[in-house]
Amino acid sequence: MADMRVEQDLLGTMDVPMASRHGIHTARALANFPLLGHPVHGHLAQAFGAVKLAALRTNRALGYFLDFAKADAMERACLELLQGELAGDVLVDALQGGAGTSTNMNVNEVLANRALEFLDCPHGSYDRVSPTEDLNLHQSTNDTYPTALRIAAIWGLKELERRVLELQEAFQAKEKAFAHVVKVGRTELQDAVLMTLGREMGAYAEALNRDRWRLAKCEERLRVVNLGGTAIGTGLAAPREFIFRVVDELREITGLGLARAENLVEATQNADVFVEVSGLLKALASTLIKISGDLRLLSSGPAAGLGEIRLPARQAGSSIMPGKVNPVIPEAVTQAAILAIAHDQAITFAIALGSLELQPFLPLVAHSLLESLDLLARACGILAHHCVMGLEADEEHCRRHIENGTAAATALLPLLGYEATCALVARAKGQGVKDQGILEGLFTEAQFRELTRAEAVNRLGSKLPGPGGA
């Protein structure tokens, strides 16, 4: 057929569409792995562009490509993949057998056929540019795939760190805005002592700051790559000079602080670093779930719940209850975080099932890790922009909780002492501590305001007399 070309591999021949940039290896993978129904992550495909470009430039410097027109064409193709222009041609399913070989071969075929386009040669003219002899020269799936995954993960971490910082700063802005709003602090979901809404927001910001620090540490652990180790880390079929130089070239291309592993065999066998990174992503996910749950609870009601804050109304909340608005952003963020935690479990099992000299389930690791990075980045983004930045305090509601509840009782300890305060709380059933105390002449309105103002409840410790009466 005029619109088809015949390609051959060790298993036989197949017809491949003439216009397609992929070849027989990709065609077999598309038929064999109809699993997730979507291709490998775009960042992984782009990272492969960087890896292939580094290998090509190193090989050129070592004198392996003396046909300059061919080498230039391949380099242009690699650059296009790195820039995302060819990522749509990397079609293989994200889940695949073979430790990622199908992804590597898909990349090789796309780059070869794109180079052939630059050379005005028809697709499949592999005697001119070969996917394996040229684009895979001195490489293996077993060093290119994990190296590309590390690069893609670092890119994802940088975006996630930026989004976490946005969310942290959104809470810090609310910490300042709500610094004067005194509210009831709760333990075990029961009224405890007074605090400010600003300090509550500040606590969220500090937790996110800790998560952001963890993400920076993740990047450090991903910088060590096994490129140059080829099949099992021994550097089989790669010149010694190539092994020593290729990571330097990759570092120059990516601008990342990459380094070659000292023990390439170990780095090819073991990928526990992905479990470590995923575990720290799980920590961020748990923070997001905690914060989202608190925002839902603090905004509950609003009339018949806590109602201390008002979340931005994003959409109608019910098809039957007029006027109902739900906390949809915290709920969506919670689901994204739960899924990230599920991905962590998948990564842990996949890495634990590595065998001997290789990690055969890296495609699952790549899918789960890169998806988690995307999910958490988007979750932080929508929580910051669609929720926290527009969050408002219901100061009147907070004030009523203070005056009508028992949480203000602890603030009275410096004035009344523990036993007298306990007795007041017991007598104030249905009246409120403030009104009951004023009624009994135990304190004045001004004294109550002084003991429950923001500066007083924010003070570290209490101004109580010391043992000597001072």
Sequence and secondary structure as in RCSB ss.txt:
>XXXX:A:sequence
MADMRVEQDLLGTMDVPMASRHGIHTARALANFPLLGHPVHGHLAQAFGAVKLAALRTNRALGYFLDFAKADAME
RACLELLQGELAGDVLVDALQGGAGTSTNMNVNEVLANRALEFLDCPHGSYDRVSPTEDLNLHQSTNDTYPTALR
IAAIWGLKELERRVLELQEAFQAKEKAFAHVVKVGRTELQDAVLMTLGREMGAYAEALNRDRWRLAKCEERLRVV
NLGGTAIGTGLAAPREFIFRVVDELREITGLGLARAENLVEATQNADVFVEVSGLLKALASTLIKISGDLRLLSS
GPAAGLGEIRLPARQAGSSIMPGKVNPVIPEAVTQAAILAIAHDQAITFAIALGSLELQPFLPLVAHSLLESLDL
LARACGILAHHCVMGLEADEEHCRRHIENGTAAATALLPLLGYEATCALVARAKGQGVKDQGILEGLFTEAQFRE
LTRAEAVNRLGSKLPGPGGA
>XXXX:A:secstr
 TTEEEEEETTEEEEEETT S  HHHHHHHHH  SSSSBS HHHHHHHHHHHHHHHHHHHHTT    HHHHHHHH
HHHHHHHTTSSGGG  SBSS STTTHHHHHHHHHHHHHHHHHHTT  TT TTTS TTTTTTTT  HHHHHHHHHH
HHHHHHHHHHHHHHHHHHHHHHHHHHHTTT EEEEEETTEEEEEEEHHHHHHHHHHHHHHHHHHHHHHHHHH EE
 TT TTTSS TTS HHHHHHHHHHHHHHH S  EE S HHHHHH  HHHHHHHHHHHHHHHHHHHHHHHHHHHT 
 SSSS   EE    S   SSSTT    HHHHHHHHHHHHHHHHHHHHHHHHHT BTTB TTHHHHHHHHHHHHHH
HHHHHHHHHHHTGGG EE HHHHHHHHHHSSGGGGGGHHHH HHHHHHHHHHTTTT HHHHHHHTTSS HHHHHH
HTSHHHHHSSS     TT  
